[in-house]
Amino acid sequence: MSDQPRATLDWIDTANRDRADQHLSRTLQARGPSTGRTIVDGGRALLNFASNDYLALACDPRVIEAATHAARTFGWGAGASPAVVGWKLPHQELAQELASFEQAEACLLFPTGFAANQGAIQALTSPGDALYLDRLAHASLVSGARASGAALRVYPHLDHARLCEILQRERCRYRRVLIATEGLFSMDGDQPPLPQLSHIAQHFDCMLLVDEAHATGVVGPEGRGAAAKHQVADSVHVRVGTLSKALGSLGGFVVGTRALITHVQHAAPTFLYSTSLPPAAAAAAREALRISRSEPWRREQLLALSGHLAERLTRLGWNLPEPPSPILPVHLGSPERTKAWSDALLQAGFLVPAIRPPTVPRGGARLRISLNAAHTSADVEALANAIAQLRTRENPSHD
Ligand SMILES: *Cc1c(COP(=O)(O)O)cnc(C)c1O
């Protein structure tokens, strides 16, 4: 009897061993302070090409001051879920500002972007409905689909023609259908054909959700996202964003019509049954949003750096998505090779994460370079040179 608990959990040892054998283990590392451009790691300052803090606002003194002030006024924790007493003035102010920024009727805040996606999908679909997802869409969208009980259908990455064919055949099987895509894909840095998707959604009477997690603050006029860039924001029924990336804070949001937001507010379990994000996180995001709008040089710098690095990597032989974004994937194939390149770059002073399955599909291991507005052209040039050197070292005959 006494060895039963161990036997029950033996499968976990096997799972951990299998992961290690396939070079898929990850060790959590406690990092030191970051400036946006750099991050302290093991006592060394590295150039940081690993964060989603695209506008370098997470460490901005004005953002920190806004958070500090709100924490002094409202306390640190929100203390309750929003429907009880967890919805404070900073939440309200941020929600209003985001709605006006996104030119939407209303906005709802969630503890994270993950919770926003999951909650919105659970509020909008149930058994008898279907969710059509781009194959590379984020885990939170998949998780929402699973939790909702709706059928989960997957279409090939960016392939709106295929989606159209599938819907032609299957639309009649379901009551309500939600099509969901990312506005800027988190691991590939490419963008979906939103005008076509919006057209398909209208044609087949489907709801359309665009997850703008990586696009908010980065893509489109004033950083309003991919839907705004393609001028389809009005026909995208649900736009989800995060405060945790370009806005340098923590939290998620959904914008849409007032009716949609009222419904989500009453039907999203991740909104109803989870504590509000800290008021200070909301205040910080609000200040970050203000800065992001009033300092367009951040987006311009990001775009210039992205173009420059994409050009260098293309000349080295990698295929990069058009138009270039601050997310630049360097495909290396095997997890082992990707880890080796990431380690070598670390030695040279660059923090560039090795992204391996299950974050990306099997065979899709890559370095994921992410740029931010605090990087300089010299930083990017140095990184490109280091990558060129690694390629030459691996394959000396090539040069
Ligand atoms: C990061 C991310 C999320 C989740 O946002 P968090 O605020 O980090 O929880 C959702 N969707 C996509 C595409 C993301 O990359």
The ligand as a MOL file (V3000), in Angstrom:
LIG
                    3D

  0  0  0     0  0            999 V3000
M  V30 BEGIN CTAB
M  V30 COUNTS 15 15 0 0 0
M  V30 BEGIN ATOM
M  V30 1 C 0.5220 36.2110 -25.1760 0
M  V30 2 C -0.6670 35.8770 -25.9550 0
M  V30 3 C -1.9140 35.7960 -25.3540 0
M  V30 4 C -2.0920 35.8610 -23.8650 0
M  V30 5 O -1.8700 37.1200 -23.3590 0
M  V30 6 P -1.3830 37.2600 -21.8460 0
M  V30 7 O -1.7900 38.6330 -21.4760 0
M  V30 8 O 0.0850 37.0320 -21.8530 0
M  V30 9 O -2.1090 36.2080 -21.0600 0
M  V30 10 C -3.0130 35.6000 -26.1560 0
M  V30 11 N -2.8850 35.4550 -27.4910 0
M  V30 12 C -1.7000 35.5070 -28.0920 0
M  V30 13 C -1.6320 35.3650 -29.5630 0
M  V30 14 C -0.5410 35.7010 -27.3510 0
M  V30 15 O 0.6470 35.6940 -27.9420 0
M  V30 END ATOM
M  V30 BEGIN BOND
M  V30 1 1 1 2
M  V30 2 1 2 3
M  V30 3 2 2 14
M  V30 4 1 3 4
M  V30 5 2 3 10
M  V30 6 1 4 5
M  V30 7 1 5 6
M  V30 8 2 6 7
M  V30 9 1 6 8
M  V30 10 1 6 9
M  V30 11 1 10 11
M  V30 12 2 11 12
M  V30 13 1 12 13
M  V30 14 1 12 14
M  V30 15 1 14 15
M  V30 END BOND
M  V30 END CTAB
M  END
